[in-house]
Amino acid sequence: MAETEEEQIIVSQNPLIQELIDLRQTESTPKELWPRLLKLLSGVSNANRSLMVIRQEGTDQNWKKICDWAEPQPSSQEHALFNAQLDSVLKQISKSDRFLAPLVKNRDDCFVLGLRLNVPGTKQMCAAIFLLVNHPRSFAQEALMRLELIGDVPEFYAVNQALRKAKSDVERFAGILDLVVQVNGESHFLASSLAYCNGLATRFQCERVSVGWLEKGYVQLRAVSRTENFNRKMSAAQALEKAMEECLDQGEEILWPAEESGGRPIARDHGQYAQSQVINNIVSLPLRVGDDVVAVVTLEREAKEFSDEDQESLRLSCDLCSKRLMEQHQTDRWWGARMLSSASNHMSMILGPEHTGTKIVSLILVAALAFLLFGKMDYRVEAPCLLRSDTILYLTTPFDGYIETVEVRNGDQVTGNQELLRLDTSELVLQETSAVADQSRYLREAERARATNSLADMRVAEAMAAQAGARLGAIQFNIAQASIQSPFEGVIIEGNLRERIGTPVSKGENLFKISKGSDLYLEAEVSERDVHHLIESTTGELAFTGKPKQKFPLQVVRIEPAAISKDGENMFIVRCALTGEMEDWFRPGMGGVCKLEAGRRSLLWVFTHRTIDFLRLRLWM
């Protein structure tokens, strides 16, 4: 019995199944994968023509063809129609994951298939388009189903690539850790450097690995793999040091042969060294501690070029071993060399061009400290003060009576002999009249007794007349004292009695307090912690609470020898004289703040002396 068409297709697909298995496990590059995958998909679907396109996902960019396949003897008519409808097919593929449509309407033996392929790890959209000629619709539908079943090859490929890369990374990292263990196991710098070079040479199959260290501004060759002793004066060693300095100056790894592209490090000295020593491949990497390049490691290999993975592993080894090598380089010397190196490093940091911001801040701090230590300023003691007067007179009531009139009030300027207050004298006038009448009567009785030669009656009458005269004199004296007058020119400090007109006052009661305005002085209360800074004749300034903008000069006259307690603190009374002109608005009792000169002191002392005094008392220093 003859084999059917389906059986022939199944038999013909056996090699395709093997190809599918190989593609899912392949280690080839993506450039090799896509043509093989397209050929496999074309064979599974029995397509006459196929192509694979790609574009950036989420954009309206044009599709880019990455590979194409066609049967050996294509039908020119169907292929022409296929090329003509390609743009519309790509638009349909952009909207859906799968596509099936006849190439020509009313024709059921020619179809166009489209399938979107998932490419993990990228932002690209990939699609495969197939042309089936001389096949029914059922066959085209089955072909599309087969394409969907094996369309996961890119995903398998990406997963396998990731697994292989992870395995390779683990192996590389384990090898680098072994190298770090070997370097850390040595206690001397030269031994650690030699172990580092030997480990790199063994792992990367290098003929020679060298380490050059930055000393006194130049790179000096310190270790060569599998070589304990070498002469730095040899031309080969000097050429190698020159190549290492090329890497150190640029601060980047240098690969030779260098790629012909812009932005690559200069590798001229590496090329000269490679030509003189007949070396095929060289790579130099800087060893950094922090941001500073301290050494350079150079690897030489004949077999093959250094790959990107090799360079990545070398960078990791440099990062992990550089700090340990730097520590041993600094400590594996006698103490004098270590001290000299440390001093040189510190001086280079201070005087060098690096860390400009830190140096500027340091200079500012040093200048500020010098200014605080050596800068002088006038130190002034601040204290509250009151304006007082030496001449203060209290005017009291001369006799018991009633207030008749009041001419002044508090704060009024008064002149000498100006009437301030008058007491009611109506009762005294009556007493005066009575006393005058009594005196006249007793005098007449004395004259009558003298006329009758009655000596005793005369003496009695004269005594009674003298008594009446004395009483009259007292009454007249009180009448004269009824007008209270200012004894001198001054200011009424107390005595607002206008509201007491007509009220009784007792003898000796204070009515007015008057002060002279010309003999005002200042009384300051200085704390005992500051009074020892003051001396007599010290000058200062005064600012009243009511007019703080105006400053008035003053001078210390006397410091009271005994302190007074006020608000839990001992205060000394300092008497000061106002040296400027007296203002008309000066009044005794006005308060303010005065600042007394206490000499020139350093700024540091001004800012810290109170804290230092407090600590001395607390810590008994």
Secondary structure, DSSP 8 states (H G I E B T S, - for coil): ----HHHHHHHHTHHHHHHHHHHHH----HHHHHHHHHHHHHHHHT-SEEEEEEEETTS----EEEEEEE-SS--HHHHHHHHHTHHHHHHHHHH-SEEEEESSTT-SSEEEEEEEE--TTSSEEEEEEEEEES--HHHHHHHHHHHHHTTTHHHHHHHHHHHHHHHHHHHHHHHHHHHHHHHHH-SSHHHHHHHHHHHHHHHTT-SEEEEEEEETTEEEEEEETTBS---TTSHHHHHHHHHHHHHHHHTS-EEES--S-TT----HHHHHHHHHHT-SEEEEEEEEETTEEEEEEEEEESSS---HHHHHHHHHHHHHHHHHHHHHHHHSS-HHHHHHHHHHHHHHHHHSSS-HHHHHHHHHHHHHHHHHHH-EEEEEEEEEEEEEES-EEEEE-SSSEEEEEE---TT-EE-TT-EEEEE--HHHHHHHHHHHHHHHHHHHHHHHHHHTT-HHHHHHHHHHHHHHHHHHHHHHHHHHHTEEE-SSSEEEEE---GGGTT-EE-TT-EEEEEE-SSSEEEEEEEETTTGGG--TT-EEEEEESS-TT--EEEEEEEEEEEEEEETTEEEEEEEEEE-S---TT--TT-EEEEEEEEEEEEHHHHHHHHHHHHHHHHHT-
